[in-house]
Amino acid sequence: MAIEELLKEIKAYRDDMVARNYPYQEISDIITKWEKKDFLEEAEKENKKLKESYEESVRQANERKE
């Protein structure tokens, strides 16, 4: 899966930064955040929100036409 490959690459980048004692915590925070989440579950939630938002937008547009 592409996300797993991206996460692997980011982890390697983080490890290199840590080895060089870079003071960047952000990349580590991103990795930790996504390691703890089920990506597909999160993507489905976001997709549902987008669909609901789109449907509401269409409903409002139709109301304005009437």
mmCIF file as Biopython writes it, N, C-alpha, C and O atoms, coordinates in Angstrom:
data_model
#
loop_
_atom_site.group_PDB
_atom_site.id
_atom_site.type_symbol
_atom_site.label_atom_id
_atom_site.label_alt_id
_atom_site.label_comp_id
_atom_site.label_asym_id
_atom_site.label_entity_id
_atom_site.label_seq_id
_atom_site.pdbx_PDB_ins_code
_atom_site.Cartn_x
_atom_site.Cartn_y
_atom_site.Cartn_z
_atom_site.occupancy
_atom_site.B_iso_or_equiv
_atom_site.auth_seq_id
_atom_site.auth_asym_id
_atom_site.pdbx_PDB_model_num
ATOM 1   N N  . MET A ? 1  ? 0.841   -1.178 0.000  1.0 0.0 1  A 1 
ATOM 2   C CA . MET A ? 1  ? 0.000   0.000  0.000  1.0 0.0 1  A 1 
ATOM 3   C C  . MET A ? 1  ? 0.886   1.242  0.000  1.0 0.0 1  A 1 
ATOM 4   O O  . MET A ? 1  ? 1.917   1.262  0.674  1.0 0.0 1  A 1 
ATOM 5   N N  . ALA A ? 2  ? 0.511   2.250  -0.726 1.0 0.0 2  A 1 
ATOM 6   C CA . ALA A ? 2  ? 1.310   3.462  -0.878 1.0 0.0 2  A 1 
ATOM 7   C C  . ALA A ? 2  ? 1.525   4.175  0.449  1.0 0.0 2  A 1 
ATOM 8   O O  . ALA A ? 2  ? 2.607   4.708  0.694  1.0 0.0 2  A 1 
ATOM 9   N N  . ILE A ? 3  ? 0.514   4.192  1.304  1.0 0.0 3  A 1 
ATOM 10  C CA . ILE A ? 3  ? 0.638   4.876  2.591  1.0 0.0 3  A 1 
ATOM 11  C C  . ILE A ? 3  ? 1.696   4.199  3.447  1.0 0.0 3  A 1 
ATOM 12  O O  . ILE A ? 3  ? 2.484   4.870  4.113  1.0 0.0 3  A 1 
ATOM 13  N N  . GLU A ? 4  ? 1.716   2.881  3.431  1.0 0.0 4  A 1 
ATOM 14  C CA . GLU A ? 4  ? 2.712   2.154  4.218  1.0 0.0 4  A 1 
ATOM 15  C C  . GLU A ? 4  ? 4.119   2.467  3.727  1.0 0.0 4  A 1 
ATOM 16  O O  . GLU A ? 4  ? 5.047   2.600  4.525  1.0 0.0 4  A 1 
ATOM 17  N N  . GLU A ? 5  ? 4.276   2.583  2.414  1.0 0.0 5  A 1 
ATOM 18  C CA . GLU A ? 5  ? 5.578   2.921  1.846  1.0 0.0 5  A 1 
ATOM 19  C C  . GLU A ? 5  ? 5.983   4.336  2.243  1.0 0.0 5  A 1 
ATOM 20  O O  . GLU A ? 5  ? 7.140   4.580  2.587  1.0 0.0 5  A 1 
ATOM 21  N N  . LEU A ? 6  ? 5.036   5.266  2.197  1.0 0.0 6  A 1 
ATOM 22  C CA . LEU A ? 6  ? 5.301   6.639  2.592  1.0 0.0 6  A 1 
ATOM 23  C C  . LEU A ? 6  ? 5.697   6.697  4.063  1.0 0.0 6  A 1 
ATOM 24  O O  . LEU A ? 6  ? 6.656   7.380  4.423  1.0 0.0 6  A 1 
ATOM 25  N N  . LEU A ? 7  ? 4.973   5.992  4.901  1.0 0.0 7  A 1 
ATOM 26  C CA . LEU A ? 7  ? 5.282   5.969  6.321  1.0 0.0 7  A 1 
ATOM 27  C C  . LEU A ? 7  ? 6.682   5.407  6.563  1.0 0.0 7  A 1 
ATOM 28  O O  . LEU A ? 7  ? 7.420   5.916  7.406  1.0 0.0 7  A 1 
ATOM 29  N N  . LYS A ? 8  ? 7.043   4.361  5.829  1.0 0.0 8  A 1 
ATOM 30  C CA . LYS A ? 8  ? 8.383   3.770  5.960  1.0 0.0 8  A 1 
ATOM 31  C C  . LYS A ? 8  ? 9.457   4.789  5.581  1.0 0.0 8  A 1 
ATOM 32  O O  . LYS A ? 8  ? 10.477  4.908  6.260  1.0 0.0 8  A 1 
ATOM 33  N N  . GLU A ? 9  ? 9.222   5.517  4.499  1.0 0.0 9  A 1 
ATOM 34  C CA . GLU A ? 9  ? 10.192  6.512  4.047  1.0 0.0 9  A 1 
ATOM 35  C C  . GLU A ? 9  ? 10.311  7.661  5.056  1.0 0.0 9  A 1 
ATOM 36  O O  . GLU A ? 9  ? 11.412  8.132  5.342  1.0 0.0 9  A 1 
ATOM 37  N N  . ILE A ? 10 ? 9.178   8.102  5.587  1.0 0.0 10 A 1 
ATOM 38  C CA . ILE A ? 10 ? 9.197   9.185  6.575  1.0 0.0 10 A 1 
ATOM 39  C C  . ILE A ? 10 ? 9.906   8.734  7.849  1.0 0.0 10 A 1 
ATOM 40  O O  . ILE A ? 10 ? 10.643  9.510  8.456  1.0 0.0 10 A 1 
ATOM 41  N N  . LYS A ? 11 ? 9.688   7.485  8.255  1.0 0.0 11 A 1 
ATOM 42  C CA . LYS A ? 11 ? 10.374  6.963  9.444  1.0 0.0 11 A 1 
ATOM 43  C C  . LYS A ? 11 ? 11.893  6.970  9.233  1.0 0.0 11 A 1 
ATOM 44  O O  . LYS A ? 11 ? 12.648  7.323  10.139 1.0 0.0 11 A 1 
ATOM 45  N N  . ALA A ? 12 ? 12.325  6.583  8.047  1.0 0.0 12 A 1 
ATOM 46  C CA . ALA A ? 12 ? 13.764  6.584  7.752  1.0 0.0 12 A 1 
ATOM 47  C C  . ALA A ? 12 ? 14.309  8.008  7.807  1.0 0.0 12 A 1 
ATOM 48  O O  . ALA A ? 12 ? 15.408  8.237  8.313  1.0 0.0 12 A 1 
ATOM 49  N N  . TYR A ? 13 ? 13.544  8.958  7.291  1.0 0.0 13 A 1 
ATOM 50  C CA . TYR A ? 13 ? 13.938  10.357 7.336  1.0 0.0 13 A 1 
ATOM 51  C C  . TYR A ? 13 ? 14.032  10.833 8.784  1.0 0.0 13 A 1 
ATOM 52  O O  . TYR A ? 13 ? 14.990  11.509 9.158  1.0 0.0 13 A 1 
ATOM 53  N N  . ARG A ? 14 ? 13.042  10.480 9.593  1.0 0.0 14 A 1 
ATOM 54  C CA . ARG A ? 14 ? 13.053  10.846 11.017 1.0 0.0 14 A 1 
ATOM 55  C C  . ARG A ? 14 ? 14.276  10.258 11.710 1.0 0.0 14 A 1 
ATOM 56  O O  . ARG A ? 14 ? 14.965  10.948 12.463 1.0 0.0 14 A 1 
ATOM 57  N N  . ASP A ? 15 ? 14.540  8.986  11.454 1.0 0.0 15 A 1 
ATOM 58  C CA . ASP A ? 15 ? 15.676  8.331  12.093 1.0 0.0 15 A 1 
ATOM 59  C C  . ASP A ? 15 ? 16.985  9.026  11.730 1.0 0.0 15 A 1 
ATOM 60  O O  . ASP A ? 15 ? 17.872  9.168  12.573 1.0 0.0 15 A 1 
ATOM 61  N N  . ASP A ? 16 ? 17.104  9.456  10.479 1.0 0.0 16 A 1 
ATOM 62  C CA . ASP A ? 16 ? 18.295  10.182 10.049 1.0 0.0 16 A 1 
ATOM 63  C C  . ASP A ? 16 ? 18.388  11.522 10.775 1.0 0.0 16 A 1 
ATOM 64  O O  . ASP A ? 16 ? 19.468  11.938 11.193 1.0 0.0 16 A 1 
ATOM 65  N N  . MET A ? 17 ? 17.243  12.193 10.920 1.0 0.0 17 A 1 
ATOM 66  C CA . MET A ? 17 ? 17.237  13.478 11.623 1.0 0.0 17 A 1 
ATOM 67  C C  . MET A ? 17 ? 17.641  13.300 13.083 1.0 0.0 17 A 1 
ATOM 68  O O  . MET A ? 17 ? 18.409  14.096 13.624 1.0 0.0 17 A 1 
ATOM 69  N N  . VAL A ? 18 ? 17.125  12.261 13.711 1.0 0.0 18 A 1 
ATOM 70  C CA . VAL A ? 18 ? 17.450  11.996 15.110 1.0 0.0 18 A 1 
ATOM 71  C C  . VAL A ? 18 ? 18.940  11.699 15.243 1.0 0.0 18 A 1 
ATOM 72  O O  . VAL A ? 18 ? 19.593  12.173 16.173 1.0 0.0 18 A 1 
ATOM 73  N N  . ALA A ? 19 ? 19.471  10.918 14.315 1.0 0.0 19 A 1 
ATOM 74  C CA . ALA A ? 19 ? 20.891  10.571 14.353 1.0 0.0 19 A 1 
ATOM 75  C C  . ALA A ? 19 ? 21.765  11.823 14.246 1.0 0.0 19 A 1 
ATOM 76  O O  . ALA A ? 19 ? 22.863  11.869 14.800 1.0 0.0 19 A 1 
ATOM 77  N N  . ARG A ? 20 ? 21.279  12.823 13.541 1.0 0.0 20 A 1 
ATOM 78  C CA . ARG A ? 20 ? 22.036  14.072 13.377 1.0 0.0 20 A 1 
ATOM 79  C C  . ARG A ? 20 ? 21.654  15.101 14.442 1.0 0.0 20 A 1 
ATOM 80  O O  . ARG A ? 20 ? 22.170  16.219 14.458 1.0 0.0 20 A 1 
ATOM 81  N N  . ASN A ? 21 ? 20.737  14.702 15.335 1.0 0.0 21 A 1 
ATOM 82  C CA . ASN A ? 21 ? 20.298  15.550 16.435 1.0 0.0 21 A 1 
ATOM 83  C C  . ASN A ? 21 ? 19.566  16.808 15.956 1.0 0.0 21 A 1 
ATOM 84  O O  . ASN A ? 21 ? 19.696  17.879 16.549 1.0 0.0 21 A 1 
ATOM 85  N N  . TYR A ? 22 ? 18.796  16.658 14.874 1.0 0.0 22 A 1 
ATOM 86  C CA . TYR A ? 22 ? 17.977  17.781 14.428 1.0 0.0 22 A 1 
ATOM 87  C C  . TYR A ? 22 ? 16.875  18.032 15.458 1.0 0.0 22 A 1 
ATOM 88  O O  . TYR A ? 22 ? 16.340  17.081 16.028 1.0 0.0 22 A 1 
ATOM 89  N N  . PRO A ? 23 ? 16.534  19.276 15.700 1.0 0.0 23 A 1 
ATOM 90  C CA . PRO A ? 23 ? 15.523  19.584 16.716 1.0 0.0 23 A 1 
ATOM 91  C C  . PRO A ? 23 ? 14.085  19.571 16.196 1.0 0.0 23 A 1 
ATOM 92  O O  . PRO A ? 23 ? 13.217  20.221 16.778 1.0 0.0 23 A 1 
ATOM 93  N N  . TYR A ? 24 ? 13.827  18.858 15.137 1.0 0.0 24 A 1 
ATOM 94  C CA . TYR A ? 24 ? 12.482  18.862 14.559 1.0 0.0 24 A 1 
ATOM 95  C C  . TYR A ? 24 ? 11.630  17.748 15.154 1.0 0.0 24 A 1 
ATOM 96  O O  . TYR A ? 24 ? 11.932  16.566 14.992 1.0 0.0 24 A 1 
ATOM 97  N N  . GLN A ? 25 ? 10.583  18.132 15.829 1.0 0.0 25 A 1 
ATOM 98  C CA . GLN A ? 25 ? 9.662   17.162 16.420 1.0 0.0 25 A 1 
ATOM 99  C C  . GLN A ? 25 ? 8.481   16.889 15.500 1.0 0.0 25 A 1 
ATOM 100 O O  . GLN A ? 25 ? 7.815   15.864 15.639 1.0 0.0 25 A 1 
ATOM 101 N N  . GLU A ? 26 ? 8.215   17.791 14.566 1.0 0.0 26 A 1 
ATOM 102 C CA . GLU A ? 26 ? 7.013   17.690 13.752 1.0 0.0 26 A 1 
ATOM 103 C C  . GLU A ? 26 ? 6.932   16.384 12.970 1.0 0.0 26 A 1 
ATOM 104 O O  . GLU A ? 26 ? 5.880   15.745 12.958 1.0 0.0 26 A 1 
ATOM 105 N N  . ILE A ? 27 ? 8.008   15.977 12.323 1.0 0.0 27 A 1 
ATOM 106 C CA . ILE A ? 27 ? 7.961   14.754 11.511 1.0 0.0 27 A 1 
ATOM 107 C C  . ILE A ? 27 ? 7.674   13.545 12.387 1.0 0.0 27 A 1 
ATOM 108 O O  . ILE A ? 27 ? 6.949   12.638 11.978 1.0 0.0 27 A 1 
ATOM 109 N N  . SER A ? 28 ? 8.226   13.528 13.565 1.0 0.0 28 A 1 
ATOM 110 C CA . SER A ? 28 ? 7.966   12.437 14.499 1.0 0.0 28 A 1 
ATOM 111 C C  . SER A ? 28 ? 6.510   12.452 14.948 1.0 0.0 28 A 1 
ATOM 112 O O  . SER A ? 28 ? 5.890   11.399 15.100 1.0 0.0 28 A 1 
ATOM 113 N N  . ASP A ? 29 ? 5.968   13.649 15.160 1.0 0.0 29 A 1 
ATOM 114 C CA . ASP A ? 29 ? 4.566   13.761 15.564 1.0 0.0 29 A 1 
ATOM 115 C C  . ASP A ? 29 ? 3.626   13.235 14.475 1.0 0.0 29 A 1 
ATOM 116 O O  . ASP A ? 29 ? 2.632   12.574 14.773 1.0 0.0 29 A 1 
ATOM 117 N N  . ILE A ? 30 ? 3.943   13.529 13.227 1.0 0.0 30 A 1 
ATOM 118 C CA . ILE A ? 30 ? 3.120   13.039 12.113 1.0 0.0 30 A 1 
ATOM 119 C C  . ILE A ? 30 ? 3.138   11.517 12.071 1.0 0.0 30 A 1 
ATOM 120 O O  . ILE A ? 30 ? 2.095   10.880 11.923 1.0 0.0 30 A 1 
ATOM 121 N N  . ILE A ? 31 ? 4.314   10.947 12.203 1.0 0.0 31 A 1 
ATOM 122 C CA . ILE A ? 31 ? 4.435   9.489  12.169 1.0 0.0 31 A 1 
ATOM 123 C C  . ILE A ? 31 ? 3.642   8.871  13.310 1.0 0.0 31 A 1 
ATOM 124 O O  . ILE A ? 31 ? 2.891   7.918  13.104 1.0 0.0 31 A 1 
ATOM 125 N N  . THR A ? 32 ? 3.807   9.407  14.502 1.0 0.0 32 A 1 
ATOM 126 C CA . THR A ? 32 ? 3.101   8.869  15.667 1.0 0.0 32 A 1 
ATOM 127 C C  . THR A ? 32 ? 1.594   8.953  15.467 1.0 0.0 32 A 1 
ATOM 128 O O  . THR A ? 32 ? 0.867   8.009  15.777 1.0 0.0 32 A 1 
ATOM 129 N N  . LYS A ? 33 ? 1.134   10.074 14.955 1.0 0.0 33 A 1 
ATOM 130 C CA . LYS A ? 33 ? -0.300  10.269 14.725 1.0 0.0 33 A 1 
ATOM 131 C C  . LYS A ? 33 ? -0.855  9.194  13.799 1.0 0.0 33 A 1 
ATOM 132 O O  . LYS A ? 33 ? -1.891  8.595  14.089 1.0 0.0 33 A 1 
ATOM 133 N N  . TRP A ? 34 ? -0.174  8.951  12.691 1.0 0.0 34 A 1 
ATOM 134 C CA . TRP A ? 34 ? -0.695  8.004  11.707 1.0 0.0 34 A 1 
ATOM 135 C C  . TRP A ? 34 ? -0.441  6.555  12.102 1.0 0.0 34 A 1 
ATOM 136 O O  . TRP A ? 34 ? -1.161  5.664  11.653 1.0 0.0 34 A 1 
ATOM 137 N N  . GLU A ? 35 ? 0.553   6.305  12.920 1.0 0.0 35 A 1 
ATOM 138 C CA . GLU A ? 35 ? 0.768   4.946  13.402 1.0 0.0 35 A 1 
ATOM 139 C C  . GLU A ? 35 ? -0.392  4.515  14.301 1.0 0.0 35 A 1 
ATOM 140 O O  . GLU A ? 35 ? -0.764  3.341  14.339 1.0 0.0 35 A 1 
ATOM 141 N N  . LYS A ? 36 ? -0.947  5.472  15.013 1.0 0.0 36 A 1 
ATOM 142 C CA . LYS A ? 36 ? -2.000  5.161  15.970 1.0 0.0 36 A 1 
ATOM 143 C C  . LYS A ? 36 ? -3.377  5.096  15.332 1.0 0.0 36 A 1 
ATOM 144 O O  . LYS A ? 36 ? -4.319  4.621  15.965 1.0 0.0 36 A 1 
ATOM 145 N N  . LYS A ? 37 ? -3.517  5.546  14.131 1.0 0.0 37 A 1 
ATOM 146 C CA . LYS A ? 37 ? -4.822  5.591  13.478 1.0 0.0 37 A 1 
ATOM 147 C C  . LYS A ? 37 ? -4.944  4.501  12.423 1.0 0.0 37 A 1 
ATOM 148 O O  . LYS A ? 37 ? -3.971  4.083  11.796 1.0 0.0 37 A 1 
ATOM 149 N N  . ASP A ? 38 ? -6.156  4.073  12.263 1.0 0.0 38 A 1 
ATOM 150 C CA . ASP A ? 38 ? -6.450  3.174  11.152 1.0 0.0 38 A 1 
ATOM 151 C C  . ASP A ? 38 ? -6.742  4.067  9.955  1.0 0.0 38 A 1 
ATOM 152 O O  . ASP A ? 38 ? -7.787  4.714  9.898  1.0 0.0 38 A 1 
ATOM 153 N N  . PHE A ? 39 ? -5.830  4.100  9.012  1.0 0.0 39 A 1 
ATOM 154 C CA . PHE A ? 39 ? -5.941  5.027  7.897  1.0 0.0 39 A 1 
ATOM 155 C C  . PHE A ? 39 ? -7.237  4.852  7.116  1.0 0.0 39 A 1 
ATOM 156 O O  . PHE A ? 39 ? -7.895  5.838  6.785  1.0 0.0 39 A 1 
ATOM 157 N N  . LEU A ? 40 ? -7.612  3.617  6.818  1.0 0.0 40 A 1 
ATOM 158 C CA . LEU A ? 40 ? -8.824  3.407  6.038  1.0 0.0 40 A 1 
ATOM 159 C C  . LEU A ? 40 ? -10.058 3.901  6.767  1.0 0.0 40 A 1 
ATOM 160 O O  . LEU A ? 40 ? -10.956 4.479  6.154  1.0 0.0 40 A 1 
ATOM 161 N N  . GLU A ? 41 ? -10.107 3.679  8.070  1.0 0.0 41 A 1 
ATOM 162 C CA . GLU A ? 41 ? -11.239 4.153  8.868  1.0 0.0 41 A 1 
ATOM 163 C C  . GLU A ? 41 ? -11.322 5.671  8.810  1.0 0.0 41 A 1 
ATOM 164 O O  . GLU A ? 41 ? -12.403 6.234  8.637  1.0 0.0 41 A 1 
ATOM 165 N N  . GLU A ? 42 ? -10.197 6.321  8.954  1.0 0.0 42 A 1 
ATOM 166 C CA . GLU A ? 42 ? -10.163 7.782  8.903  1.0 0.0 42 A 1 
ATOM 167 C C  . GLU A ? 42 ? -10.557 8.289  7.512  1.0 0.0 42 A 1 
ATOM 168 O O  . GLU A ? 42 ? -11.287 9.272  7.390  1.0 0.0 42 A 1 
ATOM 169 N N  . ALA A ? 43 ? -10.079 7.624  6.483  1.0 0.0 43 A 1 
ATOM 170 C CA . ALA A ? 43 ? -10.412 8.027  5.120  1.0 0.0 43 A 1 
ATOM 171 C C  . ALA A ? 43 ? -11.910 7.872  4.864  1.0 0.0 43 A 1 
ATOM 172 O O  . ALA A ? 43 ? -12.519 8.725  4.218  1.0 0.0 43 A 1 
ATOM 173 N N  . GLU A ? 44 ? -12.500 6.802  5.360  1.0 0.0 44 A 1 
ATOM 174 C CA . GLU A ? 44 ? -13.938 6.602  5.194  1.0 0.0 44 A 1 
ATOM 175 C C  . GLU A ? 44 ? -14.729 7.684  5.918  1.0 0.0 44 A 1 
ATOM 176 O O  . GLU A ? 44 ? -15.730 8.169  5.390  1.0 0.0 44 A 1 
ATOM 177 N N  . LYS A ? 45 ? -14.303 8.066  7.105  1.0 0.0 45 A 1 
ATOM 178 C CA . LYS A ? 45 ? -14.978 9.141  7.836  1.0 0.0 45 A 1 
ATOM 179 C C  . LYS A ? 45 ? -14.907 10.450 7.054  1.0 0.0 45 A 1 
ATOM 180 O O  . LYS A ? 45 ? -15.903 11.162 6.927  1.0 0.0 45 A 1 
ATOM 181 N N  . GLU A ? 46 ? -13.727 10.758 6.533  1.0 0.0 46 A 1 
ATOM 182 C CA . GLU A ? 46 ? -13.559 11.987 5.764  1.0 0.0 46 A 1 
ATOM 183 C C  . GLU A ? 46 ? -14.409 11.955 4.496  1.0 0.0 46 A 1 
ATOM 184 O O  . GLU A ? 46 ? -15.010 12.962 4.119  1.0 0.0 46 A 1 
ATOM 185 N N  . ASN A ? 47 ? -14.456 10.801 3.843  1.0 0.0 47 A 1 
ATOM 186 C CA . ASN A ? 47 ? -15.255 10.656 2.637  1.0 0.0 47 A 1 
ATOM 187 C C  . ASN A ? 47 ? -16.735 10.874 2.950  1.0 0.0 47 A 1 
ATOM 188 O O  . ASN A ? 47 ? -17.441 11.530 2.184  1.0 0.0 47 A 1 
ATOM 189 N N  . LYS A ? 48 ? -17.202 10.334 4.060  1.0 0.0 48 A 1 
ATOM 190 C CA . LYS A ? 48 ? -18.600 10.506 4.468  1.0 0.0 48 A 1 
ATOM 191 C C  . LYS A ? 48 ? -18.902 11.979 4.718  1.0 0.0 48 A 1 
ATOM 192 O O  . LYS A ? 48 ? -19.942 12.479 4.289  1.0 0.0 48 A 1 
ATOM 193 N N  . LYS A ? 49 ? -18.005 12.676 5.406  1.0 0.0 49 A 1 
ATOM 194 C CA . LYS A ? 49 ? -18.201 14.105 5.661  1.0 0.0 49 A 1 
ATOM 195 C C  . LYS A ? 49 ? -18.268 14.890 4.358  1.0 0.0 49 A 1 
ATOM 196 O O  . LYS A ? 49 ? -19.113 15.770 4.193  1.0 0.0 49 A 1 
ATOM 197 N N  . LEU A ? 50 ? -17.363 14.561 3.431  1.0 0.0 50 A 1 
ATOM 198 C CA . LEU A ? 50 ? -17.353 15.253 2.144  1.0 0.0 50 A 1 
ATOM 199 C C  . LEU A ? 50 ? -18.645 15.000 1.373  1.0 0.0 50 A 1 
ATOM 200 O O  . LEU A ? 50 ? -19.197 15.920 0.769  1.0 0.0 50 A 1 
ATOM 201 N N  . LYS A ? 51 ? -19.124 13.775 1.389  1.0 0.0 51 A 1 
ATOM 202 C CA . LYS A ? 51 ? -20.362 13.434 0.692  1.0 0.0 51 A 1 
ATOM 203 C C  . LYS A ? 51 ? -21.539 14.196 1.287  1.0 0.0 51 A 1 
ATOM 204 O O  . LYS A ? 51 ? -22.363 14.748 0.557  1.0 0.0 51 A 1 
ATOM 205 N N  . GLU A ? 52 ? -21.617 14.224 2.623  1.0 0.0 52 A 1 
ATOM 206 C CA . GLU A ? 52 ? -22.703 14.944 3.288  1.0 0.0 52 A 1 
ATOM 207 C C  . GLU A ? 52 ? -22.640 16.438 2.968  1.0 0.0 52 A 1 
ATOM 208 O O  . GLU A ? 52 ? -23.667 17.072 2.729  1.0 0.0 52 A 1 
ATOM 209 N N  . SER A ? 53 ? -21.443 16.985 2.965  1.0 0.0 53 A 1 
ATOM 210 C CA . SER A ? 53 ? -21.262 18.396 2.652  1.0 0.0 53 A 1 
ATOM 211 C C  . SER A ? 53 ? -21.690 18.691 1.214  1.0 0.0 53 A 1 
ATOM 212 O O  . SER A ? 53 ? -22.348 19.696 0.947  1.0 0.0 53 A 1 
ATOM 213 N N  . TYR A ? 54 ? -21.314 17.812 0.303  1.0 0.0 54 A 1 
ATOM 214 C CA . TYR A ? 54 ? -21.688 17.979 -1.098 1.0 0.0 54 A 1 
ATOM 215 C C  . TYR A ? 54 ? -23.201 17.918 -1.265 1.0 0.0 54 A 1 
ATOM 216 O O  . TYR A ? 54 ? -23.793 18.738 -1.966 1.0 0.0 54 A 1 
ATOM 217 N N  . GLU A ? 55 ? -23.816 16.942 -0.615 1.0 0.0 55 A 1 
ATOM 218 C CA . GLU A ? 55 ? -25.269 16.795 -0.714 1.0 0.0 55 A 1 
ATOM 219 C C  . GLU A ? 55 ? -25.984 18.027 -0.159 1.0 0.0 55 A 1 
ATOM 220 O O  . GLU A ? 55 ? -26.983 18.469 -0.725 1.0 0.0 55 A 1 
ATOM 221 N N  . GLU A ? 56 ? -25.485 18.576 0.932  1.0 0.0 56 A 1 
ATOM 222 C CA . GLU A ? 56 ? -26.070 19.790 1.503  1.0 0.0 56 A 1 
ATOM 223 C C  . GLU A ? 56 ? -25.890 20.967 0.557  1.0 0.0 56 A 1 
ATOM 224 O O  . GLU A ? 56 ? -26.794 21.788 0.408  1.0 0.0 56 A 1 
ATOM 225 N N  . SER A ? 57 ? -24.746 21.053 -0.074 1.0 0.0 57 A 1 
ATOM 226 C CA . SER A ? 57 ? -24.490 22.121 -1.036 1.0 0.0 57 A 1 
ATOM 227 C C  . SER A ? 57 ? -25.463 22.035 -2.213 1.0 0.0 57 A 1 
ATOM 228 O O  . SER A ? 57 ? -26.003 23.052 -2.646 1.0 0.0 57 A 1 
ATOM 229 N N  . VAL A ? 58 ? -25.684 20.841 -2.726 1.0 0.0 58 A 1 
ATOM 230 C CA . VAL A ? 58 ? -26.620 20.636 -3.836 1.0 0.0 58 A 1 
ATOM 231 C C  . VAL A ? 58 ? -28.035 21.006 -3.402 1.0 0.0 58 A 1 
ATOM 232 O O  . VAL A ? 58 ? -28.774 21.645 -4.151 1.0 0.0 58 A 1 
ATOM 233 N N  . ARG A ? 59 ? -28.408 20.603 -2.193 1.0 0.0 59 A 1 
ATOM 234 C CA . ARG A ? 59 ? -29.751 20.910 -1.677 1.0 0.0 59 A 1 
ATOM 235 C C  . ARG A ? 59 ? -29.953 22.416 -1.602 1.0 0.0 59 A 1 
ATOM 236 O O  . ARG A ? 59 ? -30.992 22.928 -2.018 1.0 0.0 59 A 1 
ATOM 237 N N  . GLN A ? 60 ? -28.959 23.129 -1.071 1.0 0.0 60 A 1 
ATOM 238 C CA . GLN A ? 60 ? -29.069 24.577 -0.943 1.0 0.0 60 A 1 
ATOM 239 C C  . GLN A ? 60 ? -29.116 25.258 -2.315 1.0 0.0 60 A 1 
ATOM 240 O O  . GLN A ? 60 ? -29.857 26.222 -2.506 1.0 0.0 60 A 1 
ATOM 241 N N  . ALA A ? 61 ? -28.337 24.763 -3.249 1.0 0.0 61 A 1 
ATOM 242 C CA . ALA A ? 61 ? -28.341 25.321 -4.598 1.0 0.0 61 A 1 
ATOM 243 C C  . ALA A ? 61 ? -29.709 25.136 -5.244 1.0 0.0 61 A 1 
ATOM 244 O O  . ALA A ? 61 ? -30.207 26.039 -5.916 1.0 0.0 61 A 1 
ATOM 245 N N  . ASN A ? 62 ? -30.315 23.972 -5.043 1.0 0.0 62 A 1 
ATOM 246 C CA . ASN A ? 62 ? -31.634 23.700 -5.597 1.0 0.0 62 A 1 
ATOM 247 C C  . ASN A ? 62 ? -32.683 24.607 -4.961 1.0 0.0 62 A 1 
ATOM 248 O O  . ASN A ? 62 ? -33.595 25.074 -5.643 1.0 0.0 62 A 1 
ATOM 249 N N  . GLU A ? 63 ? -32.560 24.857 -3.671 1.0 0.0 63 A 1 
ATOM 250 C CA . GLU A ? 63 ? -33.499 25.761 -2.992 1.0 0.0 63 A 1 
ATOM 251 C C  . GLU A ? 63 ? -33.403 27.173 -3.577 1.0 0.0 63 A 1 
ATOM 252 O O  . GLU A ? 63 ? -34.421 27.839 -3.761 1.0 0.0 63 A 1 
ATOM 253 N N  . ARG A ? 64 ? -32.221 27.614 -3.860 1.0 0.0 64 A 1 
ATOM 254 C CA . ARG A ? 64 ? -32.033 28.963 -4.408 1.0 0.0 64 A 1 
ATOM 255 C C  . ARG A ? 64 ? -32.619 29.079 -5.813 1.0 0.0 64 A 1 
ATOM 256 O O  . ARG A ? 64 ? -33.066 30.153 -6.215 1.0 0.0 64 A 1 
ATOM 257 N N  . LYS A ? 65 ? -32.617 27.975 -6.558 1.0 0.0 65 A 1 
ATOM 258 C CA . LYS A ? 65 ? -33.157 27.997 -7.916 1.0 0.0 65 A 1 
ATOM 259 C C  . LYS A ? 65 ? -34.674 28.133 -7.905 1.0 0.0 65 A 1 
ATOM 260 O O  . LYS A ? 65 ? -35.268 28.681 -8.834 1.0 0.0 65 A 1 
ATOM 261 N N  . GLU A ? 66 ? -35.293 27.624 -6.840 1.0 0.0 66 A 1 
ATOM 262 C CA . GLU A ? 66 ? -36.763 27.631 -6.783 1.0 0.0 66 A 1 
ATOM 263 C C  . GLU A ? 66 ? -37.328 28.926 -6.400 1.0 0.0 66 A 1 
ATOM 264 O O  . GLU A ? 66 ? -38.548 29.067 -6.316 1.0 0.0 66 A 1 
#
